Amino acid sequence: MDPSSIPPSLGRYEIRGVLGSGAFGIVYDGWDPGIGRRVAIKTIRRDQLDGSEADEIVERFKREAQAAGRLSHPNIVSVYEYGEDSGVAYIAMEFITGRELKSYFDRNERFPIPEAVRIMTQILGALGIAHKSGIVHRDIKPGNIYLLDDGTVKVTDFGIARVESSNLTQVGIALGTPPYMSPEQFMGDTLDGRSDLFSAGVILYQFLTGERPFTGNQASTIMHNVLELEPPAPSLLNVQVPRAFDGVLRKALAKRTEERFATAREFSDALNEAVAARAVEAPAPAADMTQATGISAAPKATGKRWAIAVAIVAVLGLAAVGFGLWLDKPVPPPVASKAPTPPPAPAVAPAAAVMQRPFDPVAALERVFEARDRDYPVNVVPDKPRVRIGKERLRFRVTSGRPGYVYVLMVGTDRANFNLLFPNEVDGNNRIAAGQALDLPRTGWAMTAAGPRGTDHFVAIVSDNPRNFASAGLRKLDPFWEFPAEVAATIDAGAGNEPVFAGKPLCKEGTACSARYGAAIFSVEEVD
């Protein structure tokens, strides 16, 4: 960064340097001359935000920062003050020197079980205080947890993650940290403290095994695994882990919120009970793995009935987003010791077992279109993160790495029927060129939010050839088409065959018929 571009001050704080930078602002090394205290100053620049939403984003940033500022706990990075200066919104925070937990994990530095439990107990203590104050962190991950020189744990970005996840996605911030997201975050459901506890469970699993429970090369793969798969019990991956911890993880990583720990204190107590029950145990035999890893069924499908018409809703990304502006500070080598990488996780959750769960159309979308974008890259970018019912329109942009035919399918808030939104009788031109940006809706097709409030889920498909969705049971519902619930409930990727729900490719007789296609799953939210 050009030193001349660094402001001499923000509010009453002197700026002495830069600690880090990100897509929307800079973290400065600051000094409070009034009380002689070093501070970290996190900023958001209005000129980096969408003009129509800047005021709302900054106002929410302020409200959440003020809420976080009311938290007082030795394991929470303190927020001192919110302010604005020359178009820059900033938060003055406690300055800490330490090392992100992420850096330990990235270097495969392992912790003895008592030390891991000590760190987890401090993380859960911080979460418990926040949750009692009505604050959900939304982005608990190793990158937001610091270990100080004296071993103290500090959790940062309380309250701030809520702002970023709900508002800043629209202007191009990358997806947050999917391996640590709860099922309800992926589903776009309302969050409470149990979402943070799920994320904390992922960190505990990583402490015990050296592996994350849900992995994948892209967000859609991780999303599928979080929603559908059950990770191996920690004692199967690390023979030094007592099986008492398996039960703790089973509860912490339950798919349904009501089956998880209700509070951070309950989670912490269970951890300490597992420590007290430590004994020399043999690992669970492979034949018992289903019992040992039996995490509960997929999230309960909830939602409101979708009023299908030419009026629909605005797009909101499925991610919780973090600022990620902090930089590591050099510190003495940690106490943690090196250990070999654990063996790879055994295969779990066969497709037949997955399909025994209650039908969830959003999970069905993920199963059907899992990993398709690796072969045929498709991307959807919303114009706005949300729209107001009866007042605002849905606009989004589809791009594809290859030429083809575009289709947009929708699951309503009632989570029962699937609908083919585009192409339709109003706009039937669904061709797209490689690298082209297709803005929908085009002139003559107005789409406004029609209610009721809720989250809707979509998938954009780009195919080498046109597709016949009628072969999958699609029926006319002017000006759109619908997959009725009794048909939708049978949707599955099948045994290595082309998914029925994706339709059959239509090709000219006597020509090669490519069935290649890609897909991008996204969500929308309509509000009052």
C-alpha positions in Angstrom: 0.0 0.0 0.0 1.2 3.5 -0.8 2.1 5.1 2.5 0.7 8.4 1.2 -2.8 6.8 1.1 -2.8 6.0 4.8 -4.8 8.6 6.7 -3.0 10.3 9.6 -6.0 9.6 11.8 -9.6 8.2 12.1 -11.7 10.0 14.6 -9.5 10.5 17.7 -7.2 7.6 16.8 -3.7 8.1 15.3 -2.9 5.7 12.4 0.5 4.3 12.7 0.5 1.6 10.1 -1.5 -1.2 8.3 -2.2 -4.6 9.9 -4.1 -6.1 7.0 -6.4 -5.4 4.1 -9.4 -7.0 2.4 -12.1 -6.4 -0.2 -13.9 -3.7 1.6 -11.5 -2.0 3.9 -8.2 -1.9 5.8 -7.3 -2.9 9.4 -5.0 -0.2 10.8 -2.5 -0.2 13.6 -3.9 2.7 15.7 -3.2 4.6 18.9 -5.6 6.2 21.3 -3.7 9.2 22.6 -6.4 10.0 25.2 -5.6 6.9 27.3 -2.3 5.8 25.7 -3.6 2.5 24.3 -2.8 0.7 21.1 -5.8 -0.4 19.1 -6.7 -2.2 15.9 -9.1 -0.3 13.7 -11.2 -2.2 11.2 -12.8 -0.2 8.5 -15.4 -0.4 5.7 -15.3 2.2 2.9 -18.6 3.5 1.5 -17.1 3.8 -1.9 -16.5 0.1 -2.1 -20.2 -0.7 -1.5 -23.1 -0.7 -3.8 -24.5 2.8 -3.8 -28.1 1.9 -3.2 -27.3 -0.3 -0.3 -24.4 1.6 1.3 -26.4 3.4 4.0 -28.2 0.2 5.1 -24.9 -1.7 5.2 -23.1 0.9 7.2 -26.1 1.3 9.6 -26.2 -2.4 10.3 -22.4 -2.5 10.7 -22.8 0.2 13.3 -25.7 -1.6 15.2 -23.8 -4.9 15.3 -20.5 -3.3 16.3 -22.3 -1.5 19.2 -23.9 -4.8 20.2 -20.5 -6.5 20.2 -19.1 -3.6 22.2 -21.4 -4.6 25.1 -19.7 -8.0 25.4 -17.2 -8.2 28.2 -15.3 -11.5 28.5 -11.6 -12.4 28.8 -11.9 -14.6 25.7 -13.5 -12.1 23.4 -11.6 -9.4 21.6 -13.1 -6.2 23.0 -14.8 -3.6 20.7 -14.1 -0.1 22.1 -15.9 2.2 19.7 -17.7 2.7 16.4 -17.2 5.8 14.4 -17.2 7.4 10.9 -14.7 9.7 9.4 -14.6 11.0 5.8 -16.7 8.3 4.4 -15.0 5.5 6.3 -16.9 3.5 9.0 -14.6 2.0 11.5 -14.4 0.0 14.7 -11.7 0.5 17.3 -10.9 -2.9 18.8 -8.5 -4.5 21.3 -5.1 -4.9 19.9 -3.8 -8.5 20.3 -0.6 -10.3 19.5 -0.9 -13.9 18.9 -1.4 -16.6 16.3 -4.5 -17.7 14.6 -5.6 -21.3 15.4 -5.9 -21.7 11.6 -2.1 -21.4 11.3 -1.6 -24.3 13.7 -4.1 -26.5 11.8 -2.6 -25.5 8.5 0.8 -26.8 9.7 -0.6 -29.9 11.1 0.5 -29.0 14.6 -1.4 -31.2 17.0 -2.6 -30.6 20.6 -2.8 -33.0 23.5 -6.4 -33.7 24.3 -6.3 -31.8 27.7 -4.9 -28.7 25.9 -7.5 -29.0 23.1 -10.3 -29.2 25.7 -8.8 -26.2 27.5 -8.9 -24.1 24.3 -12.4 -25.4 23.5 -13.7 -24.5 27.0 -12.5 -20.9 26.5 -14.1 -20.7 23.0 -17.4 -22.0 24.4 -17.2 -19.6 27.4 -17.0 -16.7 24.9 -19.9 -18.1 22.9 -22.0 -18.6 26.0 -21.7 -14.9 26.9 -22.5 -13.7 23.4 -25.5 -16.0 23.1 -26.9 -14.8 26.4 -26.6 -11.2 25.0 -28.5 -12.2 21.9 -25.5 -12.2 19.5 -24.8 -15.0 17.1 -21.3 -14.9 15.7 -22.1 -16.8 12.4 -18.5 -17.2 11.4 -16.8 -19.4 14.1 -13.7 -20.8 12.4 -10.0 -21.2 13.3 -9.2 -17.9 11.5 -11.3 -16.0 14.0 -9.7 -17.6 17.0 -6.3 -16.4 18.4 -4.0 -18.0 20.8 -2.0 -15.4 22.7 1.5 -15.8 24.0 0.3 -16.8 27.5 -2.1 -19.4 26.2 -5.3 -17.2 26.4 -7.8 -17.7 23.7 -9.4 -14.7 22.0 -12.4 -14.9 19.7 -12.7 -12.0 17.3 -15.4 -10.5 15.0 -18.4 -11.0 17.2 -21.4 -9.3 15.7 -19.5 -8.2 12.6 -20.0 -11.5 10.8 -23.8 -11.0 10.8 -23.4 -7.8 8.8 -21.1 -9.3 6.3 -23.0 -12.5 5.7 -26.3 -10.8 5.1 -25.3 -7.7 3.2 -21.8 -7.7 1.7 -22.2 -10.8 -0.4 -23.9 -8.7 -3.1 -20.8 -6.8 -4.0 -18.6 -9.8 -4.8 -17.0 -10.9 -1.5 -15.9 -14.6 -1.8 -17.7 -17.4 0.0 -16.9 -17.5 3.7 -15.7 -20.8 5.2 -18.1 -23.6 4.1 -16.4 -26.4 6.1 -17.4 -24.7 9.4 -20.9 -23.6 8.4 -24.0 -25.2 10.0 -26.7 -27.0 8.0 -29.1 -24.1 8.6 -26.6 -21.6 7.3 -26.5 -23.5 4.0 -30.3 -23.7 3.9 -30.8 -20.0 4.5 -32.8 -20.6 7.7 -33.0 -18.4 10.8 -29.9 -18.8 13.0 -29.5 -19.0 16.7 -26.6 -19.9 19.0 -26.8 -23.6 18.1 -25.3 -22.7 14.7 -22.2 -21.4 16.4 -22.1 -24.6 18.5 -22.1 -26.7 15.3 -19.1 -24.7 14.0 -17.4 -25.1 17.3 -18.0 -28.9 17.0 -16.2 -28.8 13.6 -13.2 -27.2 15.3 -13.3 -29.8 18.1 -13.3 -32.6 15.5 -10.3 -31.0 13.9 -8.5 -30.8 17.2 -9.1 -34.5 17.9 -8.4 -36.0 14.4 -6.4 -33.4 12.5 -9.1 -33.5 9.8 -12.2 -31.5 9.2 -15.4 -33.6 9.3 -16.8 -32.1 6.0 -14.5 -31.6 3.1 -14.6 -31.0 -0.6 -13.0 -29.2 -3.5 -15.8 -26.7 -3.8 -18.6 -25.2 -1.8 -21.3 -27.3 -3.4 -19.5 -30.5 -2.4 -19.0 -29.3 1.2 -22.7 -28.2 1.4 -23.8 -31.7 0.3 -21.6 -33.3 2.9 -22.7 -31.0 5.7 -26.4 -31.6 4.9 -26.2 -35.3 4.1 -23.2 -37.2 5.3 -22.1 -38.4 8.7 -18.4 -38.0 9.6 -16.4 -41.0 11.0 -16.2 -41.0 14.8 -13.0 -39.4 16.0 -11.9 -42.5 17.8 -11.9 -44.3 14.4 -9.4 -41.8 13.0 -7.2 -41.3 16.2 -6.9 -44.3 18.5 -5.8 -41.9 21.3 -9.3 -40.3 21.4 -11.5 -42.0 24.0 -14.9 -43.0 22.7 -16.6 -40.7 25.2 -15.7 -37.9 22.8 -17.6 -39.6 20.0 -20.8 -39.0 21.7 -19.9 -35.3 22.3 -19.2 -34.8 18.6 -22.3 -36.8 17.6 -24.4 -34.3 19.5 -22.4 -31.2 18.5 -22.7 -32.0 14.8 -26.3 -33.1 14.7 -28.1 -32.0 11.6 -31.2 -30.8 13.4 -30.7 -27.9 15.8 -33.0 -29.4 18.4 -30.7 -32.4 18.7 -27.6 -30.4 19.4 -26.4 -28.9 22.7 -28.8 -26.3 23.7 -26.2 -24.0 25.2 -22.4 -23.5 25.1 -22.3 -24.4 28.8 -24.0 -27.7 28.1 -21.4 -28.4 25.4 -18.5 -27.4 27.7 -19.9 -29.6 30.5 -20.1 -32.6 28.2 -16.5 -32.0 27.1 -15.3 -32.0 30.7 -17.3 -35.1 31.5 -15.6 -36.9 28.5 -12.2 -35.9 29.9 -13.2 -37.2 33.4 -14.3 -40.5 31.8 -11.0 -41.0 29.9 -9.8 -44.6 29.9 -7.8 -46.9 27.7 -10.2 -48.0 25.0 -9.9 -50.0 21.8 -11.2 -48.2 18.7 -14.7 -49.1 17.6 -14.8 -52.0 15.2 -15.6 -51.2 11.6 -18.9 -53.2 11.8 -20.1 -50.8 14.5 -19.3 -47.6 12.6 -22.9 -46.8 11.7 -23.7 -46.8 15.4 -20.6 -45.0 16.4 -21.1 -42.2 13.8 -24.9 -42.1 13.8 -25.6 -38.4 13.6 -29.2 -37.5 13.2 -31.2 -37.0 10.0 -31.1 -34.1 7.6 -32.5 -30.7 8.6 -36.2 -30.4 8.9 -37.8 -28.8 5.8 -39.6 -25.7 6.8 -40.9 -22.7 4.9 -43.9 -20.9 3.6 -46.1 -21.5 0.6 -44.8 -20.0 -2.7 -47.2 -17.8 -4.7 -46.0 -18.7 -8.2 -46.6 -15.9 -10.8 -44.6 -13.6 -13.0 -43.8 -11.9 -9.7 -40.9 -13.6 -7.8 -38.0 -12.8 -5.5 -34.4 -11.5 -5.2 -31.2 -13.5 -5.0 -29.2 -14.0 -1.8 -26.0 -16.0 -1.7 -25.9 -19.1 0.6 -22.8 -18.1 2.6 -21.7 -16.7 5.8 -18.9 -14.3 5.0 -16.0 -13.1 7.1 -13.9 -10.0 6.8 -10.6 -11.9 7.2 -8.5 -8.8 7.5 -6.3 -9.8 10.5 -2.7 -10.7 9.9 -0.6 -13.1 11.9 1.9 -11.7 14.4 5.2 -13.5 15.0 5.2 -15.2 18.3 7.4 -17.8 20.0 6.9 -21.4 18.8 3.7 -23.0 20.2 3.5 -25.7 22.7 1.7 -27.9 20.2 3.7 -30.8 18.7 3.9 -32.3 15.3 2.1 -35.4 14.5 1.6 -37.5 11.4 -1.5 -36.9 9.2 -4.3 -39.3 10.3 -5.4 -42.0 7.8 -8.1 -40.9 5.3 -11.7 -41.1 6.5 -13.6 -44.3 5.4 -16.5 -43.9 3.0 -19.8 -43.3 4.8 -23.4 -42.7 4.2 -24.3 -44.7 1.0 -26.8 -43.2 -1.3 -29.5 -45.7 -0.3 -29.2 -44.6 3.3 -29.5 -40.9 2.3 -32.7 -41.5 0.4 -34.3 -43.1 3.5 -34.5 -39.7 5.1 -37.6 -37.5 4.7 -37.7 -35.8 1.3 -36.0 -32.4 1.3 -36.2 -30.7 -2.2 -33.2 -28.5 -1.5 -31.1 -31.5 -0.5 -32.4 -33.2 -3.6 -31.2 -30.3 -5.8 -27.7 -30.7 -4.2 -27.7 -34.5 -4.8 -28.8 -34.2 -8.4 -26.4 -31.4 -9.4 -23.5 -32.3 -7.1 -20.1 -31.3 -8.6 -21.6 -30.5 -12.1 -19.9 -27.1 -12.2 -16.5 -28.7 -12.2 -17.1 -30.0 -15.7 -19.1 -27.1 -17.0 -18.5 -23.9 -14.9 -21.7 -21.9 -14.3 -22.0 -18.8 -12.1 -24.9 -16.7 -10.9 -24.5 -13.2 -9.5 -27.4 -11.3 -7.9 -28.2 -7.7 -8.5 -29.4 -7.3 -4.8 -29.2 -9.6 -1.8 -32.9 -9.4 -1.2 -36.1 -7.7 -2.3 -39.1 -6.2 -0.6 -42.4 -7.9 -1.4 -44.5 -6.0 -3.9 -41.9 -3.3 -4.3 -38.7 -4.7 -5.8 -37.7 -6.9 -8.7 -35.4 -9.9 -9.0 -32.4 -9.5 -11.3 -29.5 -11.8 -11.6 -26.7 -12.5 -14.1 -25.8 -16.0 -15.4 -22.4 -16.7 -16.9 -21.0 -19.9 -18.3 -17.5 -21.2 -19.2 -19.0 -22.9 -22.3 -21.8 -22.1 -24.8 -25.1 -23.8 -24.3 -28.7 -23.5 -23.2 -29.8 -21.9 -19.9 -32.5 -23.2 -17.6 -33.5 -21.8 -14.2 -35.4 -24.0 -11.8 -37.0 -22.9 -8.5 -38.1 -24.5 -5.2 -40.7 -22.4 -3.4 -40.8 -21.4 0.2 -43.3 -24.3 0.8 -40.4 -26.6 -0.2 -42.8 -28.9 -2.0 -42.9 -28.2 -5.8 -40.1 -27.5 -8.2 -40.8 -25.0 -11.0 -39.0 -24.3 -14.3 -38.8 -20.5 -14.2 -36.8 -19.9 -17.4 -37.2 -20.3 -20.3 -41.0 -19.7 -20.4 -43.7 -18.4 -22.7 -42.7 -14.8 -22.0 -39.0 -15.3 -22.7 -37.9 -18.4 -24.6 -34.5 -17.4 -25.8 -32.2 -19.3 -23.5 -29.0 -19.5 -25.6 -25.7 -18.3 -24.0 -22.2 -17.9 -25.4 -19.0 -18.9 -23.6 -18.1 -16.1 -21.2 -21.3 -14.2 -22.0 -23.2 -12.5 -19.2 -26.9 -13.2 -19.5 -29.0 -10.7 -17.5 -32.4 -11.9 -16.4 -35.1 -10.9 -16.7 -34.8 -9.3 -20.1 -37.0 -6.5 -21.4 -40.7 -7.4 -21.4 -40.4 -9.9 -18.4 -40.9 -8.1 -15.1 -40.3 -10.2 -12.0 -41.3 -8.7 -8.6 -41.4 -10.3 -5.2 -45.0 -11.6 -4.5 -44.5 -13.0 -1.0 -44.9 -14.6 1.4 -41.7 -13.9 3.3 -39.2 -16.6 3.2 -36.2 -18.1 1.4 -36.4 -19.8 -2.0 -33.8 -22.0 -3.6 -32.8 -22.0 -7.3 -30.5 -23.8 -9.6 -29.2 -22.5 -12.9 -28.3 -25.1 -15.5 -26.3 -24.6 -18.7 -26.4 -27.6 -21.1 -24.6 -28.5 -24.3 -27.9 -29.3 -25.9 -31.5 -28.3 -25.2 -33.2 -30.5 -22.5 -36.6 -32.0 -22.3 -37.9 -31.6 -18.7 -41.3 -33.0 -19.6 -39.7 -36.5 -19.6 -39.1 -35.9 -15.8 -42.8 -35.2 -15.1 -42.9 -31.4 -15.7 -46.4 -30.2 -16.2 -47.8 -26.9 -17.5 -48.5 -24.1 -15.0 -48.8 -21.0 -17.2 -46.6 -19.2 -17.9 -44.2 -21.6 -16.0 -43.9 -25.3 -15.6 -44.0 -27.4 -12.5 -42.7 -30.6 -11.1 -45.5 -31.7 -8.7 -44.6 -32.9 -5.2 -45.3 -36.5 -6.0 -42.8 -36.4 -8.8 -40.3 -34.2 -7.0 -40.2 -36.7 -4.1 -38.8 -39.4 -6.4 -35.9 -37.3 -7.7 -32.4 -38.8 -7.3 -29.2 -38.9 -9.2 -29.7 -42.6 -9.8 -27.1 -45.3 -10.2 -24.6 -43.6 -12.4 -27.2 -42.5 -15.0 -28.2 -39.0 -16.0 -30.4 -37.4 -13.4 -34.0 -37.6 -14.5 -34.7 -34.3 -13.0 -32.2 -32.6 -15.3 -34.2 -33.7 -18.3 -33.0 -35.5 -21.4 -30.8 -33.8 -23.9 -32.5 -33.2 -27.3 -30.2 -33.6 -30.3 -30.7 -33.7 -34.0 -31.1 -37.2 -35.4 -27.9 -38.7 -36.7 -25.7 -36.3 -34.7 -23.5 -36.8 -31.7 -25.6 -36.0 -28.6 -23.6 -34.5 -25.7 -25.2 -34.7 -22.3 -22.7 -32.4 -20.6 -24.1 -29.7 -18.4 -23.2 -27.5 -15.4 -25.2 -26.1 -12.6 -25.0 -23.4 -9.9 -27.3 -23.5 -6.9 -28.3 -20.3 -5.2 -31.0 -18.9 -2.8 -33.3 -15.9 -2.7 -34.9 -14.1 0.2 -38.0 -11.9 0.1 -38.8 -9.5 3.0 -41.5 -7.1 4.0 
